[in-house]
Amino acid sequence: MAHTDRNPQPTLIDNPGTGYRHRYCRRCGRPLTVLSSRLNGYGPACDPNRHPAPTPPNEVDQDTLPGT
């Protein structure tokens, strides 16, 4: 059985042999249709460069209040 239709979605580039192009978002799994999204592997809503993770809270040890 020959697998000639392994990539039914077009690559959206001139030369498909230049490298791997993501077809689905790495975070949510939705199909990617825009070339820039296919190059970095994330959709616009899931891109970690556009929506960075929140910074962890900065907790500092404090002295106890006098009289408690």
N, C-alpha and C positions, 0 to 999 in steps of 0.2 A: 504494500500500500504506500503510494508516494504522497508526501506532505508538501504539495506545491502551494497551498493557500494557508501557510502558517501565519502570515501577517496580512490580514484582510484590510486593515486600516492603512491609508497612505501615510508615508513618512513626513510629508509636508516640507521636504527639502529637495534640492536639485540632485544631489548625489546620495542615494540611500546607503552606499557602501562606506561612508565616512565615519560611522560610529553608531553606537546604540542610542536609540531615541525611546524614551519612556512612552508607553501608551496609556498608562493608568497612573493616577496620583499615588505617591508612596504612602501618604497618610490616610486618605479616605477611600481610595480605590476607584474614584470616578474616572471616566475617560478624559484624556487631555486632548484638546483640539488646537490650541494656540502653540505656535512654534517655540516661543520662549518658555512656556510651561513644559513642553515636551523635552526641551534641552536640560532644564534643571530638575524635572521629575515631580514638581508640585504644582497644583492648581493655584489660582490667585488667592483663594480663601485659606489655603493650607500652607503657603510658602513661609518657612520660618524666617526668611530675610525680611519679609514684609510685615510679619506679625511675630516678633520675638517673644519668647517665653517670659513671663514676669520674673523679676528678680526676687530671690528669697528674702524674707524679712531679716533685717539686721538686729539681732538680739544681743544686748550688752548686759553683762552682770552689773547689778546696781546694789549699792549699799542699802541696808535697811533704814527705814525712817526712825529717827530718835523718838523714844516714848512708846514704841509698839512692842 
